[in-house]
Amino acid sequence: MRRFGGQKAQEIEWLIQTLPITLVEANKEPTREAARVKVTRPMAYADCFAVALARIKKTELYTGDPEFKLVEKGIKIVGL
């Protein structure tokens, strides 16, 4: 929105809503797991939530962000 304006942001929001994405509530379980990651790794808190969700769901985490190499032993990282 900062870069391209409100109209473009709305278009992107609509596009995202058409994708097969499931929103997951940041309730107690993922928040606690994200906090455990944050305490042990110097990662952004939002990234810790991604790690937490991958652990909880026992699934792979797809990313190109090299910061996730910090947690490679705990979950399977795809795309590094």
C-alpha positions in Angstrom: 0.0 0.0 0.0 2.9 2.4 0.8 4.5 1.7 -2.5 1.7 1.2 -4.9 -1.4 2.7 -3.3 -4.7 1.6 -1.9 -6.2 0.3 -5.2 -3.3 -2.0 -5.8 -3.4 -3.2 -2.2 -7.1 -4.1 -2.6 -6.4 -6.0 -5.8 -3.7 -8.0 -4.1 -5.9 -8.7 -1.1 -8.6 -10.0 -3.5 -6.0 -12.2 -5.3 -4.8 -13.6 -1.9 -8.4 -14.5 -1.0 -8.7 -16.6 -4.2 -5.7 -18.8 -3.2 -6.1 -22.1 -1.3 -4.9 -20.6 1.9 -6.2 -21.4 5.4 -5.9 -18.7 8.0 -4.8 -20.0 11.4 -5.7 -18.2 14.6 -2.7 -17.1 16.7 -4.2 -18.6 19.9 -2.4 -20.0 22.9 -0.8 -23.1 21.3 1.0 -21.3 18.3 1.8 -18.3 20.5 3.5 -20.4 23.1 5.4 -22.4 20.5 6.5 -19.2 18.8 7.7 -17.8 22.1 9.8 -21.0 22.6 11.4 -20.4 19.2 12.0 -16.7 20.0 13.7 -17.4 23.3 16.2 -19.8 21.7 16.8 -18.2 18.3 17.5 -14.6 17.1 14.6 -14.6 14.6 11.8 -12.1 13.9 8.7 -12.9 15.9 6.6 -13.4 12.8 9.1 -15.9 11.5 8.9 -17.7 14.8 5.1 -18.1 14.2 5.9 -19.8 10.9 8.2 -22.2 12.6 5.7 -22.8 15.4 3.0 -23.6 12.9 5.2 -26.0 10.9 6.0 -27.8 14.2 2.4 -28.0 15.3 1.1 -29.2 11.9 4.2 -31.5 11.5 4.7 -30.1 8.0 7.4 -28.5 5.9 8.1 -24.8 5.8 8.6 -23.2 2.4 10.9 -20.2 2.3 13.8 -18.6 0.6 14.8 -16.7 3.7 18.3 -17.8 4.9 17.3 -16.8 8.5 15.4 -20.1 8.7 18.6 -22.1 8.6 18.7 -21.4 12.4 15.8 -23.9 12.8 16.6 -26.5 10.1 17.2 -29.3 12.7 13.7 -28.8 14.2 11.6 -28.8 11.0 12.0 -29.5 7.3 12.8 -26.3 5.4 12.1 -26.4 1.7 13.6 -23.8 -0.6 16.8 -22.8 1.1 
